[in-house]
């Protein structure tokens, strides 16, 4: 019997490739010089992808395609609607990087609270200021505002409450009152309520039509002058021009981001010029452990679909239900 073909568009941990190669012929684009997805997509049954766009046009070119597996959680680079219309399963790896992203969020919180990045930059540049210029704040007793109580938001909330004795206020209209009661976190009935009270606001939601630009001029005006904003989800959640204004005018204390509307951000992005803004290049989930889990989960989901099983993490389960 002819082996099915799977293409992997970008680097994944070798543990995932090992699983795929047991079952399929694998085209690993990072190792095939000069070959693009469009060159091979016509004969593939499965695609493993990180950030490369999988468009409706690309899906039309793949009559044998049965599954698109996302290395990560957010599927905004995949045309899920087009995949569903062609009865192509879209799967992701939602459990793989929750701990890593949560720990990265805590790193940003601590760096902002203690002005570590500014102190480090000044020291390396030979700028020796008064120690009082780097006076920070403790996390203990502060209020964490979590927007989105999915796996990552829940992990952040748990670590902040148990590790730093922070108060947790959460906003997630999709979570039932019963679930909130079980967590013990206070529930904000509107996002404005959370923004007005929180000392640290953490965005843990996917980028959708409903969440695009959810933090703009109005929402930033609700935040306290002493509060901080952290986003490791997707850049499109925040109006970057509005954030620049709020930070440059010191209307909020600071912000930390791992994601931007345009990635990588250009040197002209004005946020990068601010001393109360810190950033990383979309690497929050990029620990050794998370990369291994994402690669193996991706591979196992592709195996499940192409061997006739139902995947664990279907983004469009209606493909299997109809």
N, C-alpha and C positions, 0 to 999 in steps of 0.2 A: 504494500500500500504506500502511495506517495505521501511523504511527510508534509505536514502543513508548514507554511512559512510565516515567520513573525519578524517584524522590523522594529528595532529599538533606535530611536532618533538621537538620543543624547547619552552621556555617561550615566551608567548605573553601577552599583557595586557588583563585583564579579560573582557574588553569591547568587544574585538573580539570574545572571547569564547562565550559570551552571545549571540551574533548574530548567530554564527554557531550552537549552541545548540537549537535554535528555529526551525531550519530546518533539522538538521542531527544528527545522532549518532556520537559523537565526541570521538576519542581516543586521550587523551592528554598525550603524553609520559612522560613529567616531573612528572606527578602524578601517573604513572603506573610503579611501581618498577620492575626492571629486564626485562622489555619489550623493544625490539628494533624494529626499523622500519621494518626490514625484517620479523619479527614475525607476523605483521599485514597487510603488504602491499598488500597481495594477494586479499583482499576483499574490498579495499578502492576505493572510487570514486574521492576523492580529497586529496591533501597533502598541508599543510601549513608548510613552512620551513624558517629557518633563515640561518644558516651556514652549516647545515648538508649536506653531499654530496648526491645528487639524481642522481645516475649513470644510464647508459644504462641498465645494468643488473637489477637494481632495477625496472626500468620502465617495463622491460619484465615480471617481476613477478606480475604485476598489470593489469590484463586484463580488469578490470572495470574502470581503472583510466581515468579521463577526464580533470583534471586540477591540475597543480602544481602552488601554489601561493607563491611568494617570499616576505618575510617580509623585505623590503628594495628595493634597485634598482639593484645592480650588481647581475647577474645570473650566474657567473662563477662557482658556486658550483652545477649547474644544467646542465645536458646534454640536452641542448635545441634541438640539432639536432635529438637526439634519441626520444625526446618527440614529435617533429614534425612528425617524421616518423611513430609514433604510433597514430598520430592525438590526441595528448594530448596538451591542451592549457597550455602555460606558461604565467603567469601574474606577475606583480610586483606592487610596491606602490611608484611610482616616485615622487609624490607631498608631501608625508607625512613628510619627514625629511629634506627638502631643507633648511628651516630656521635654524633648529638646527645645521646642518653641516656647514652652512655658518657662524653662530655665533662661532662655534668651531674653524673654520679657523681663524676668527678674533682674538680669544683668543690666538692661537698659534702665530699669527703675533705680537700681543702686547707683549706677553711674550718674544719672541725673540728680539724684538726691544728694550725692556726695561730691558732685562737680569733678569727678575723676578725670573725664576726658579733657576738660579745660585745664586742669592742673597738670596733666601729663603733657599736653601740647605746649603750655607755657614753659615748663621745665626743660623740655627738649629744645625749645627755641631760645633758651637763655633768658627768659623773662621771669625774674624772681620778684613776685608780688608779696604783699603782706599775707600771712597765713589767714587772717580774717577774711581776705577776699574769696577764700574757698570754703567758707562756712556752709555746711550742709544741713540736712534735716534727717531725723530718724524715721524709719518706716513704722516702728512700733506705735500703735495707737492711731495711725492715720487711717483714712477711709479709702479702700480700693473700690473703684467703680468698674465693674466688668460688663461690657456690652457684648452679650452672646455667651450663653452657658452650655456650649458644646464641650467636646473633649478638652480642647485647649483652655477655654475659659474656666472650666471646672477645675482643671489642674492648677491654673494660676491662682484661683480663689483658695483652693485647699492649701497650697504652699504659703500663700500670704497670711492666711488666718493661723495656721498651725506653726509656721516658722517665724513669723514676724509679729504675731498678735495684732494683725490689722483687722479693722472692721470691714466686712464685705457687703457691698450694695450691688445688686445685679439687675440688669434690664434685659429681658428676653421674652417677648410676647408669645413665643412658641412653646414656652415651658409652662406646664400646668401649675396651678396653685399648690396641688398636692406634692409635686416634685420640689417646689421651692421650700415647702414646709419641712421636707425630709433633709434638705441641705442645711437648713438653719441660717441661710443667708437672707438678708432683708431684700425685699422686692421693690424695685422702682416701677411705678405704674406708667411712667413716661420717661423718655430719655432725658428730657430737661431736668427732671427731678434728680437724676443721677449726676448730670454734669454740674449742677449747682452745688452738690454736696461733696463730691469725691475730691480727694487730694491727688489721686493717681487714676486716670481714666485709661482703660485698656480695651482696645477694639479687638474682638475675637469673632468676627462674622465674615461670611463669604461675600464676594462682590456680586451683587445682583442688581436688577433694575430698582429694587426697593431700597438697597443700601448704598447705591452710588452717590457720592458727595453727601453722605449723611452727616458729616461734620463740616459745616461751612461758617460763614461770618456770624449768623444768628446763634448757632450752637456754641461756638467759641466764646461768644459774649456772655453765655450763661456760666462759664467756668470761673472758678476763683482765680484771683491774680497769683496765688501761691500754688496752683495746681499744675500737674504735668499730664501730657497726652502721649500714649504709646500705641503704635500701630505696627504689627507684624503680619497682618492679614493680606490686604491688597491696597495698593496706592490709591486707587480710585475711590476709596471710602472717604478721603479727605480732600477738600478744596485746598490745594497747596498755596495758592495766592492768598487766600484768607488766613491760612496758618502762618505764612510769612508775616503778614501784617500784625497778627496777634502777638507773635514772638518778638518781632522787631520793636513793637511799641510796649513790650513787657506787660501785655494784658493777661498773659499766662506765664508761668515761671519757666517752662521748657517743654521740649518734646523729643521723643526718640522714635525713629522709624527704621524698619528693615525693608520697606517697600515704597515704590514711587509710581506715579502715573506713567512716566517714561522710564524704562529701565534698559540699560543703566542710565542714571540721571546724568545730564550734561554738566560740565563745570559751570555753566551759566545759571544753573538752578540756584536761586537766591537763598534757599534754605541752608545750603551748604556753607554760606558765609557767616552764619549766626553762631555766636558762642553759647547760646542756650538751646542749640539743636544738635543732637548727635544721631548718627546714622550708620547702618551696616548695609552691605549690598545683597539683600535678599538671601541671607544665609542662616536664618533663624533655625531652620530644621536640618541644618547641615552637619550634624555630629556623626561620628563614625557609626555609632549604634543606630541612629535613625536612618542613615543611608543604607545600612544593611537590611533593616526591617522594611524600608520602602521598596528596595529592590526585590526582596524575597516575596513580599506581599503582592507586588505587581506581577511577578512571574507566576505565582500560585493562582492568582485570579485569572490570568490568561489561560493557564492550563485548565482550570475548572470550566471556563466557557467553551474552549475548543475541544474538550473531551465530553461535552454534553451535560455538565453539572451546572447547578445554579451558583453564581458567585456570592461571596459574602457581602460585598460592598458595591452593589449596583447603584449607580447614580440615576439610571432610568429603568427601574424595575418593571415598568409597563411592557418592556420588550419581552419579558418572560411571562407576564401575567395574561397576555392576550393570546 
